[in-house]
Amino acid sequence: MEIEQSRDLQWTKLALRNMQKVHKFYIKTANKEVADKIVDELFGSVKGLEHSSFIGQLEPSLKNLKKED
């Protein structure tokens, strides 16, 4: 499975790398189908942010994160 950035949501490079790590972990501990399903569900779980960007909580640890190009 190729992990790529959504057109509507802006994912940080760190978040995408972490998603790849999650995917690789589940391939090793379960199988590719399970890994694909989990990553798809994780990406799908944030879809609501496209329409209601203020529904999530503010993450203090990301407050000073530099904006990526």
Secondary structure, 3 states (H helix, E strand, C coil): CCCCCCCCCCCCHHHHHHHHHHHHHHHHHCCHHHHHHHHHHHHHHCHHHHCCCCCCCCCHHHCCCCCCC
